[in-house]
Amino acid sequence: MNHPIKQPDFSDSATVWCRNSDGDNYSFEQYIEMITSFHGFAAPGLVIGGKMLDIALNQLPKKILFDAMSETSHCLPDAIQLLTPCTIGNGWLKIINLGRYALSLYDKYNGNGIRVFVDTDKLENFKEIKAWFLKLKPKKEQNTPLLLEQIRKAGSELFSFREINVAPDFLKNRHKGQIRICTVCGEAYPYEHGRICRACQGESPYLSSAEKSKESPALQSVPVEQASGYKILHDMTQIIPGKSKGPAFRHGQTITAGDICRLQQMGRQNIYIQDKNHIGNEWVHENDAAVSFAQAMTGQGIIFQKQPHEGKINLKASCDGLLSVDEDRLEMFNMIHGVMCASRQNCTTVKKGRDVAGTRAIPLYLPRADFDKAMKILEAAPLFRVIPLSKANIGILVTGTEVFRGLIKDKFIPIISAKAEKLGCKIIKSFIVPDDRDAICAGIKDLIDAGTDILVTTAGLSVDPDDVTRQAIS
């Protein structure tokens, strides 16, 4: 039965239902009027919230500065903000959404306080409250006047409380921290949220023009038997187990009568074709997006194939050198919804012709708004460069009295020499000296005078009194 939501008559209720932190008392009727004005209606959760807060205030030591915590985002925060100075805005109310109907008031400095909660063991005598609280029947079948009457009669009998101590991490004052300007939208946001604001990372609650009607454009397909003479809308991959995987048909390729059988063998019964799909400017095809991304990402020493491969473009080194990656903006780019770029690690050596990165739009058609966000990040400078390595002259200084005296065979010089020569560098001189400041200083001077561009020292860096390499260098 659907009962109308109307307030029962509490005019005879002269007892105190709850009080605020200033000590002002409210009868049940007065509190109902207050929450109806604030909340829009007399929500049962807000009604019992007033009593829970009253219990906590009565148990809390007098004249202390307290903060509040709600373990649910439903109703209880409103009761706390109505009856205490603790609000979400001033930071004195924390909502830790554990899904439990409980609140706490506690000393804001030491965390000692009181936690009040609905005790489910005490609901057996209040059938309507139990049915509402545990959602045992649909809302439309609830008898709201009876429910409020049972709440009034039950009073404090519904709850239990205990002393608590809040963990130190939850006592810390809330600070905004460093503020930065989002590269994509140009608005200010807390730096701790990431390289770009959370809205531009895809968490915005607002729809773009392309998203208002649908997640992707409505594409029309045709049966493969009728596709002869039409152009394909996207690359189509063929997988031959143990042999190959790659595009058997390319975007824009015209299907011939001889292709029909092959398409059927690939499991294609219906296909998307360009001729039947005229997409508006609010969408960007995966190939067009990939080419635009690659062009903007490519810097010195980077090349890429102009034709995307299954929607993706790989960037390659055009020379031997050191890969430089703008890691901050790469991370920002990957935060944009529907795009991606993966790369080799920054500051690694690469050979000419080796893949260093790959980029693509993930959906077949990317919303123009997301495409523009991604391009906004890329417009400042290229993400990737390969810097040719200089052919440096290298000097090696091995320290250690035990090596100098021949007690231990040196293994540093051959290892360092092999690594340096692999990078095209030349070892012009190498020394082995004892753990002696004067000897180390003399060795360093000799290597510098010999024309060393890079000086490599080994050993002598521990806390042992004999290890003086660091002191000699300084």
Secondary structure as GFF3:
##gff-version 3
##sequence-region A 1 474
A	DSSP	beta_strand	16	19	.	.	.	ID=ss1
A	DSSP	beta_strand	25	27	.	.	.	ID=ss2
A	DSSP	alpha_helix	28	39	.	.	.	ID=ss3
A	DSSP	alpha_helix	44	59	.	.	.	ID=ss4
A	DSSP	beta_strand	66	70	.	.	.	ID=ss5
A	DSSP	alpha_helix	76	83	.	.	.	ID=ss6
A	DSSP	beta_strand	93	95	.	.	.	ID=ss7
A	DSSP	beta_strand	102	107	.	.	.	ID=ss8
A	DSSP	beta_strand	112	118	.	.	.	ID=ss9
A	DSSP	three_ten_helix	120	122	.	.	.	ID=ss10
A	DSSP	alpha_helix	127	133	.	.	.	ID=ss11
A	DSSP	three_ten_helix	139	141	.	.	.	ID=ss12
A	DSSP	alpha_helix	144	154	.	.	.	ID=ss13
A	DSSP	three_ten_helix	155	158	.	.	.	ID=ss14
A	DSSP	beta_strand	159	165	.	.	.	ID=ss15
A	DSSP	three_ten_helix	168	170	.	.	.	ID=ss16
A	DSSP	beta_strand	179	181	.	.	.	ID=ss17
A	DSSP	beta_strand	188	190	.	.	.	ID=ss18
A	DSSP	three_ten_helix	191	193	.	.	.	ID=ss19
A	DSSP	pi_helix	199	203	.	.	.	ID=ss20
A	DSSP	beta_strand	221	223	.	.	.	ID=ss21
A	DSSP	three_ten_helix	224	226	.	.	.	ID=ss22
A	DSSP	beta_strand	236	240	.	.	.	ID=ss23
A	DSSP	beta_strand	244	249	.	.	.	ID=ss24
A	DSSP	alpha_helix	259	265	.	.	.	ID=ss25
A	DSSP	beta_strand	270	272	.	.	.	ID=ss26
A	DSSP	three_ten_helix	274	276	.	.	.	ID=ss27
A	DSSP	beta_strand	283	285	.	.	.	ID=ss28
A	DSSP	alpha_helix	286	297	.	.	.	ID=ss29
A	DSSP	beta_strand	302	304	.	.	.	ID=ss30
A	DSSP	beta_strand	312	317	.	.	.	ID=ss31
A	DSSP	beta_strand	321	325	.	.	.	ID=ss32
A	DSSP	alpha_helix	327	334	.	.	.	ID=ss33
A	DSSP	beta_strand	339	343	.	.	.	ID=ss34
A	DSSP	beta_strand	349	350	.	.	.	ID=ss35
A	DSSP	beta_strand	355	361	.	.	.	ID=ss36
A	DSSP	beta_strand	365	367	.	.	.	ID=ss37
A	DSSP	alpha_helix	368	378	.	.	.	ID=ss38
A	DSSP	beta_strand	384	387	.	.	.	ID=ss39
A	DSSP	beta_strand	393	399	.	.	.	ID=ss40
A	DSSP	alpha_helix	401	404	.	.	.	ID=ss41
A	DSSP	alpha_helix	412	422	.	.	.	ID=ss42
A	DSSP	beta_strand	426	433	.	.	.	ID=ss43
A	DSSP	alpha_helix	437	449	.	.	.	ID=ss44
A	DSSP	beta_strand	454	458	.	.	.	ID=ss45
A	DSSP	alpha_helix	469	473	.	.	.	ID=ss46
###
